[in-house]
Each structure stands twice: as structure tokens, then as C-alpha cells.
């Protein structure tokens, strides 16, 4: 039995895709900008987890 909601719009699967896309964009930045971008992403993810 599979969870059909995993591929539905607005689900965690969409969030995962968005996160992967964002990480890829950060990795394309110049090296001296990456640490700050990853730190910002970390802070956002941490706030999201603490809010649940």
C-alpha cells in the first residue's frame, strides 16, 4: 500500500523538491557567498522545525 499523497501538490514531496532546487542554486554561487546562503537556509529550516 503506497501513500498517494506523497506526490500531491502542496505536500512534503513538493517541499523536498524546492529544497533540493534551492541547495543547487546555492551551490552555483561563488564560493565566498555559499556559507552565508547555507547559514540562512539552515536558520529558516530550524525555525520551521521549531514551529511544529
Steps between C-alpha positions, in 0.01 A plus 500: 500500500652834394433850624350680200524836677880500472476623139201729545551877466568679826648198673839421650615369161459852359695639793778250440522598133510868591773437755712304254457775241602762753809308605601464136463875450717564804765261369512701175592819687858616535675319783525809719117537499408138573562494875264791562234352273520160671489669842184686397343177374594325825338775705179481295481122533565520871220755547267275300581200718462696823161626388355151479 
